[in-house]
């Protein structure tokens, strides 16, 4: 789709979405942040659906086209004029005739460039705004963390006085944003200053079995136990806490909230345990990568016991001039994770490979490849049965193909892995344009 057609489509969808919202007036929960948006969205929707009729954004419907489609309740028409015609007919029906419309919309509000948030807020009136983290994702397009915070802060500035700002108190860039809003504020996190606080964290696992996390939830002098049997990563607990805060803002019962969270699980590609061939265990975190999320994944790997740990990391993209330094700085985290074998892929990841060798990491246990396909050609000589393998990289690196090759049942990829649409799978790997300057 060329730029002019895309802009026209965006304008039409914005108009359609605005008309729907003005007719049905749902409570809108908007979630933004550099990382953790999708997991937080899942937790919020899971909890709020206990008390309300909820619709959440599916997949990557978090932009100028995806958000209006979520509001309408439709999937993209792609290149089909007929499919877009059906969407318009559906919209006309719901505008002319009253339907049972969701009481709550849970929207993931992704921004890649300046003014993205401003555009989304031009037709979406958020009542409850959630900010997960502010970090260096997409910094190539913003220039600084301050500019990223400024753009995401527009969500908080738009909230009404009777709304709620839900903020991660463990991220200093987020907590500074309190001054941007007129809404009531609820903070969540692990620190003592969080209004909703998790402590007494326990990770339940042994060599053969993982049973997730448990913790104590503290709020206004009350303490209740929470079990997250399907969660293996500490940073996913932050998403659960954000969901709790939204439930509190909507005056839901804490015990009911805790019960809902027992079914909380990450989406495909967001650090899930998958069964690999020959007794391997795969930690699949292939949906995307940033310095913050990669460190979180390595920290999670460090929590596990295994005969041998292997890390397979693809480039973290869109880091701009910080790319070389950010990749090299991961060396300390890789070593701390207990990884005995490190496989890196991509022009930026060569910086990590060289940093590992400079730090004394054994050269025979470190590998670098230029392309994901070259890993697949050589992987059988690097890994072995019973390995615990973490696989992660930016979406453009197509790291999910490596996970697929290692699955005990590759036929289960559609339900287990991210980026499994036929359109995406047909796309060949294309060298990121930023590699030209490396």
C-alpha positions as CSV (number, residue, x, y, z in Angstrom):
1,X,0.0,0.0,0.0
2,X,1.5,3.3,-1.0
3,X,1.8,6.2,1.4
4,X,-1.2,8.3,-0.1
5,X,-3.6,5.3,0.1
6,X,-2.5,4.5,3.6
7,X,-3.0,8.1,4.8
8,X,-6.5,8.1,3.2
9,X,-7.3,4.8,4.8
10,X,-6.2,6.1,8.2
11,X,-8.4,9.2,7.9
12,X,-11.5,7.1,7.0
13,X,-10.9,4.6,9.8
14,X,-10.4,7.5,12.3
15,X,-13.7,9.0,11.3
16,X,-15.4,5.6,11.6
17,X,-13.9,4.9,15.0
18,X,-14.9,8.4,16.3
19,X,-18.5,7.8,15.3
20,X,-18.6,4.5,17.1
21,X,-17.1,5.9,20.3
22,X,-19.5,8.8,20.3
23,X,-22.5,6.5,20.0
24,X,-21.5,3.8,22.6
25,X,-19.2,5.7,25.1
26,X,-17.2,2.7,26.4
27,X,-14.6,3.1,29.1
28,X,-11.3,3.2,27.3
29,X,-8.1,1.8,28.9
30,X,-5.0,2.9,27.0
31,X,-1.7,1.2,27.6
32,X,1.6,2.6,26.4
33,X,5.3,2.1,27.2
34,X,8.6,1.1,25.6
35,X,8.2,-2.6,26.6
36,X,5.6,-4.7,28.3
37,X,2.5,-3.3,26.6
38,X,1.1,-6.6,25.3
39,X,1.5,-8.6,28.5
40,X,0.0,-5.7,30.5
41,X,-2.9,-5.6,28.0
42,X,-3.5,-9.3,28.5
43,X,-3.5,-9.0,32.3
44,X,-5.8,-5.9,32.3
45,X,-8.3,-7.6,29.9
46,X,-8.3,-10.9,31.9
47,X,-9.0,-9.1,35.2
48,X,-11.6,-6.5,33.9
49,X,-13.5,-9.2,32.1
50,X,-14.6,-10.6,35.4
51,X,-16.8,-7.5,35.9
52,X,-17.3,-6.0,32.4
53,X,-18.0,-6.9,28.8
54,X,-14.5,-6.3,27.4
55,X,-12.8,-6.1,24.0
56,X,-9.0,-6.0,23.8
57,X,-6.7,-5.2,20.9
58,X,-5.6,-8.4,19.2
59,X,-2.1,-9.1,17.8
60,X,-0.3,-5.9,16.8
61,X,-3.4,-3.8,16.4
62,X,-1.8,-0.9,18.3
63,X,-1.4,1.8,15.6
64,X,-3.3,4.2,13.3
65,X,-5.0,1.4,11.5
66,X,-5.2,-1.4,14.2
67,X,-6.8,0.8,16.9
68,X,-9.7,1.9,14.8
69,X,-10.3,-1.7,13.6
70,X,-10.3,-2.8,17.3
71,X,-12.9,-0.1,18.1
72,X,-15.1,-1.3,15.1
73,X,-14.5,-4.9,16.0
74,X,-13.0,-5.9,12.7
75,X,-9.9,-7.4,11.2
76,X,-7.8,-5.8,8.5
77,X,-9.1,-6.1,4.9
78,X,-5.5,-6.3,3.7
79,X,-5.4,-5.8,-0.1
80,X,-9.0,-6.9,-0.6
81,X,-11.5,-4.2,-1.6
82,X,-14.3,-6.7,-0.9
83,X,-13.0,-7.2,2.7
84,X,-12.9,-3.5,3.4
85,X,-16.4,-3.2,2.0
86,X,-17.6,-5.7,4.5
87,X,-16.0,-3.7,7.3
88,X,-17.8,-0.5,6.1
89,X,-21.1,-2.5,6.1
90,X,-20.5,-3.7,9.6
91,X,-19.7,-0.2,10.7
92,X,-22.9,1.2,9.1
93,X,-25.0,-1.5,10.8
94,X,-23.6,-0.7,14.3
95,X,-24.0,3.0,13.7
96,X,-27.7,2.7,12.5
97,X,-28.9,-0.1,14.7
98,X,-28.0,-0.5,18.4
99,X,-25.9,-3.5,19.2
100,X,-24.4,-4.9,22.4
101,X,-21.1,-3.0,22.4
102,X,-18.3,-3.7,24.8
103,X,-18.4,-1.7,28.1
104,X,-14.6,-1.5,28.2
105,X,-12.0,-1.3,25.4
106,X,-8.4,-2.3,26.3
107,X,-6.2,-0.6,23.7
108,X,-2.5,-1.0,23.3
109,X,-1.2,2.4,22.1
110,X,2.1,1.9,20.4
111,X,4.1,4.8,19.1
112,X,7.2,4.6,16.9
113,X,7.7,8.2,15.9
114,X,7.0,11.8,17.2
115,X,3.3,12.8,17.0
116,X,2.0,9.2,16.9
117,X,0.3,9.6,20.3
118,X,-1.1,12.9,19.4
119,X,-2.8,11.3,16.4
120,X,-4.3,8.4,18.4
121,X,-5.6,10.8,21.0
122,X,-7.3,12.8,18.3
123,X,-10.1,10.2,18.2
124,X,-9.6,8.1,21.3
125,X,-10.6,9.5,24.7
126,X,-8.8,7.4,27.3
127,X,-10.3,7.2,30.8
128,X,-7.6,5.0,32.4
129,X,-4.0,5.4,31.2
130,X,-1.3,2.8,31.9
131,X,2.5,3.5,31.4
132,X,4.7,0.4,31.7
133,X,8.2,1.6,31.1
134,X,10.2,4.3,29.3
135,X,13.4,3.0,27.8
136,X,15.4,3.2,24.6
137,X,13.1,1.3,22.2
138,X,12.6,3.3,19.0
139,X,15.2,5.9,20.2
140,X,16.5,6.2,16.7
141,X,13.3,8.1,15.7
142,X,13.1,10.2,18.9
143,X,16.7,11.1,19.6
144,X,16.5,10.9,23.4
145,X,14.6,9.3,26.3
146,X,13.2,12.7,27.2
147,X,11.5,12.9,23.8
148,X,10.1,9.4,24.2
149,X,8.7,10.3,27.6
150,X,7.3,13.5,26.3
151,X,5.4,11.7,23.5
152,X,4.0,9.0,25.8
153,X,3.2,11.6,28.4
154,X,0.6,13.0,26.1
155,X,-1.6,10.1,27.1
156,X,-1.5,11.1,30.7
157,X,-2.1,14.7,29.9
158,X,-5.2,13.8,28.1
159,X,-6.8,11.9,31.0
160,X,-9.9,13.6,32.6
161,X,-9.9,14.6,36.3
162,X,-12.1,11.6,37.2
163,X,-9.8,9.2,35.3
164,X,-6.8,7.2,36.5
165,X,-3.1,7.3,35.7
166,X,-1.6,3.8,36.4
167,X,2.2,4.2,36.6
168,X,5.1,1.8,37.1
169,X,6.9,3.2,40.2
170,X,10.0,1.0,39.5
171,X,10.9,3.0,36.4
172,X,12.1,6.5,37.3
173,X,11.2,7.8,33.8
174,X,7.6,6.7,34.3
175,X,7.1,8.0,37.9
176,X,8.3,11.4,36.9
177,X,5.3,11.6,34.6
178,X,2.9,12.1,37.5
179,X,3.1,15.8,37.1
180,X,1.7,15.5,33.6
181,X,-1.8,14.4,34.6
182,X,-4.9,15.8,36.3
183,X,-6.2,12.3,36.9
184,X,-6.0,10.3,40.1
185,X,-2.7,8.3,40.3
186,X,-2.1,4.7,41.2
187,X,1.4,3.3,41.3
188,X,2.5,-0.3,41.2
189,X,5.8,-2.1,41.5
190,X,8.2,-3.9,43.8
191,X,9.6,-0.9,45.7
192,X,8.3,0.3,49.1
193,X,7.0,3.5,47.5
194,X,4.5,1.7,45.3
195,X,0.8,2.0,46.2
196,X,0.2,-1.6,44.9
197,X,3.3,-3.6,45.9
198,X,4.5,-7.1,45.3
199,X,6.9,-8.7,47.8
200,X,7.9,-12.2,49.0
201,X,8.4,-13.3,45.4
202,X,9.0,-17.0,45.0
203,X,9.9,-18.8,41.8
204,X,8.7,-22.4,42.0
205,X,10.9,-24.7,39.9
206,X,13.2,-27.7,39.9
207,X,15.2,-29.3,37.1
208,X,12.2,-31.0,35.6
209,X,9.2,-28.8,36.5
210,X,8.4,-25.1,36.6
211,X,5.3,-23.9,38.5
212,X,5.6,-20.2,38.1
213,X,5.7,-17.4,40.6
214,X,3.9,-16.6,43.8
215,X,3.9,-13.3,45.7
216,X,2.1,-11.2,48.4
217,X,0.1,-8.3,47.1
218,X,0.0,-5.3,49.4
219,X,-2.6,-2.4,49.1
220,X,-3.9,0.0,51.7
221,X,-2.9,-2.2,54.6
222,X,-4.3,-5.4,53.0
223,X,-2.2,-8.4,52.0
224,X,-3.4,-11.2,49.8
225,X,-1.5,-14.1,48.2
226,X,-1.3,-14.3,44.4
227,X,-0.3,-17.3,42.3
228,X,0.9,-17.0,38.7
229,X,1.5,-20.6,37.7
230,X,2.0,-19.8,34.0
231,X,4.5,-17.0,34.4
232,X,8.3,-17.6,34.4
233,X,9.6,-14.0,34.1
234,X,9.7,-11.4,36.8
235,X,9.0,-8.6,34.4
236,X,5.6,-10.2,33.5
237,X,4.6,-9.7,37.2
238,X,4.8,-5.9,36.5
239,X,2.1,-6.4,33.9
240,X,0.0,-8.4,36.4
241,X,0.4,-5.5,38.9
242,X,-0.7,-3.0,36.3
243,X,-3.8,-5.1,35.8
244,X,-4.5,-5.2,39.5
245,X,-4.2,-1.4,39.6
246,X,-6.7,-1.1,36.8
247,X,-9.1,-3.4,38.6
248,X,-8.7,-1.3,41.8
249,X,-9.5,1.9,39.7
250,X,-12.7,0.2,38.6
251,X,-13.5,-0.7,42.2
252,X,-13.1,-4.5,41.7
253,X,-12.6,-6.9,44.6
254,X,-8.9,-7.8,45.3
255,X,-9.7,-11.5,45.9
256,X,-11.6,-11.7,42.6
257,X,-8.6,-10.0,40.9
258,X,-6.1,-12.5,42.4
259,X,-8.3,-15.4,41.2
260,X,-8.4,-14.0,37.7
261,X,-4.6,-13.8,37.6
262,X,-4.1,-17.5,38.0
263,X,-5.0,-17.8,34.3
264,X,-2.6,-15.0,33.2
265,X,0.0,-16.2,30.7
266,X,2.2,-14.4,28.2
267,X,1.4,-14.2,24.5
268,X,3.4,-16.2,22.0
269,X,6.9,-15.0,21.6
270,X,7.0,-13.2,25.0
271,X,9.2,-15.5,27.1
272,X,7.3,-18.8,27.2
273,X,8.6,-22.3,27.9
274,X,8.3,-24.6,24.9
275,X,9.2,-28.2,24.5
276,X,12.2,-28.8,22.2
277,X,13.4,-31.8,20.3
278,X,15.8,-34.3,22.0
279,X,14.8,-33.2,25.5
280,X,15.7,-29.5,24.9
281,X,13.7,-26.8,26.7
282,X,13.2,-23.5,24.8
283,X,12.7,-20.1,26.3
284,X,11.0,-18.4,23.3
285,X,11.2,-14.6,23.5
286,X,11.3,-13.9,19.8
287,X,8.5,-11.3,19.3
288,X,10.9,-8.3,19.7
289,X,14.0,-7.1,21.6
290,X,15.3,-4.0,23.3
291,X,18.1,-3.6,25.8
292,X,15.6,-3.7,28.7
293,X,13.7,-6.7,27.5
294,X,16.9,-8.6,26.6
295,X,18.3,-8.1,30.1
296,X,15.1,-9.2,31.6
297,X,15.2,-12.4,29.5
298,X,18.8,-13.1,30.5
299,X,17.8,-12.5,34.2
300,X,15.0,-15.1,33.8
301,X,17.5,-17.6,32.2
302,X,19.6,-17.1,35.3
303,X,16.7,-18.3,37.5
304,X,16.7,-21.8,35.9
305,X,18.6,-24.9,36.6
306,X,19.8,-26.9,33.6
307,X,22.6,-29.2,32.4
308,X,23.7,-26.5,30.0
309,X,22.4,-23.1,29.1
310,X,22.5,-21.7,25.5
311,X,21.7,-18.1,24.5
312,X,20.8,-17.3,20.9
313,X,20.5,-13.5,20.4
314,X,19.6,-11.6,17.3
315,X,20.2,-7.9,16.7
316,X,18.2,-5.3,18.8
317,X,17.1,-2.8,16.1
318,X,16.2,0.9,16.1
319,X,18.7,1.9,18.7
320,X,20.3,4.5,16.5
321,X,23.8,5.7,17.4
322,X,23.7,3.7,20.7
323,X,23.5,0.4,18.9
324,X,27.2,-0.6,19.2
325,X,27.4,0.3,22.9
326,X,24.1,-1.2,23.9
327,X,24.9,-4.6,22.3
328,X,28.4,-4.7,23.8
329,X,27.0,-3.8,27.3
330,X,25.0,-7.1,27.3
331,X,28.2,-9.1,27.9
332,X,27.9,-8.7,31.6
333,X,24.3,-9.9,31.6
334,X,25.1,-12.9,29.4
335,X,27.8,-14.0,31.8
336,X,25.6,-13.5,34.8
337,X,22.8,-15.6,33.3
338,X,25.1,-18.7,33.5
339,X,25.1,-19.2,29.7
340,X,27.8,-21.7,28.6
341,X,27.1,-21.3,24.9
342,X,26.4,-17.9,23.2
343,X,25.2,-17.7,19.6
344,X,24.9,-14.2,18.2
345,X,23.4,-13.1,14.8
346,X,23.4,-9.8,13.0
347,X,25.8,-6.9,12.4
348,X,25.1,-5.2,15.7
349,X,25.5,-8.4,17.7
350,X,29.1,-8.7,16.5
351,X,29.7,-6.0,19.2
352,X,28.4,-8.4,21.9
353,X,30.5,-11.3,20.5
354,X,33.7,-9.2,20.6
355,X,32.9,-7.9,24.1
356,X,32.5,-11.4,25.3
357,X,35.8,-12.5,23.9
358,X,37.5,-9.4,25.4
359,X,36.1,-10.2,28.8
360,X,37.6,-13.7,28.7
361,X,34.6,-15.7,27.6
362,X,35.9,-19.0,26.0
363,X,36.2,-18.4,22.2
364,X,35.1,-22.0,21.5
365,X,31.8,-21.3,23.3
366,X,30.9,-18.1,21.5
367,X,29.7,-17.8,17.9
368,X,28.7,-15.0,15.6
369,X,26.8,-15.3,12.3
370,X,25.7,-12.6,9.9
371,X,22.2,-13.9,9.1
372,X,19.5,-16.0,10.8
373,X,19.7,-18.6,8.0
374,X,23.4,-19.1,8.7
375,X,22.5,-20.1,12.3
376,X,20.1,-22.7,11.1
377,X,22.8,-24.2,8.8
378,X,25.2,-24.6,11.8
379,X,23.0,-25.0,14.8
380,X,23.1,-28.8,14.9
381,X,26.9,-28.7,15.6
382,X,26.5,-26.2,18.5
383,X,23.5,-27.4,20.6
384,X,22.9,-30.8,22.1
385,X,20.1,-32.8,23.9
386,X,18.9,-31.5,27.3
387,X,20.0,-27.9,26.6
388,X,18.0,-25.0,28.0
389,X,18.0,-22.5,25.1
390,X,16.9,-18.8,25.2
391,X,16.1,-17.4,21.8
392,X,15.5,-13.6,21.4
393,X,15.9,-10.8,18.9
394,X,14.1,-8.0,17.2
395,X,11.1,-8.9,15.0
396,X,13.0,-8.0,11.8
397,X,15.6,-10.7,12.6
398,X,13.0,-13.5,12.3
399,X,14.2,-15.4,15.3
400,X,10.9,-17.3,15.6
401,X,12.2,-19.4,12.7
402,X,15.0,-20.7,14.9
403,X,12.5,-21.6,17.6
404,X,10.4,-23.4,15.0
405,X,13.4,-25.5,13.9
406,X,14.0,-26.6,17.5
407,X,10.4,-27.4,18.5
408,X,9.6,-31.0,19.3
409,X,6.5,-30.6,17.1
410,X,7.1,-28.0,14.4
411,X,3.5,-28.4,13.4
412,X,2.4,-26.7,16.6
413,X,4.0,-23.4,15.5
414,X,0.7,-21.7,14.7
415,X,-0.5,-21.8,18.3
416,X,2.9,-21.6,20.0
417,X,4.9,-19.0,18.1
418,X,4.6,-15.4,17.2
419,X,4.5,-14.0,13.6
420,X,2.8,-17.0,12.1
421,X,0.5,-15.3,9.5
422,X,1.0,-16.7,6.0
423,X,1.7,-13.2,4.8
424,X,4.6,-12.8,7.3
425,X,6.0,-16.2,6.7
426,X,6.1,-15.6,2.9
427,X,8.3,-12.5,3.4
428,X,12.0,-13.2,2.9
429,X,14.5,-11.9,5.4
430,X,15.5,-8.4,4.4
431,X,18.7,-6.8,5.8
432,X,17.7,-4.0,8.1
433,X,18.4,-0.6,6.4
434,X,20.4,0.4,9.5
435,X,23.0,-2.2,8.7
436,X,24.2,-0.1,5.8
437,X,25.9,2.2,8.3
438,X,27.6,-0.6,10.3
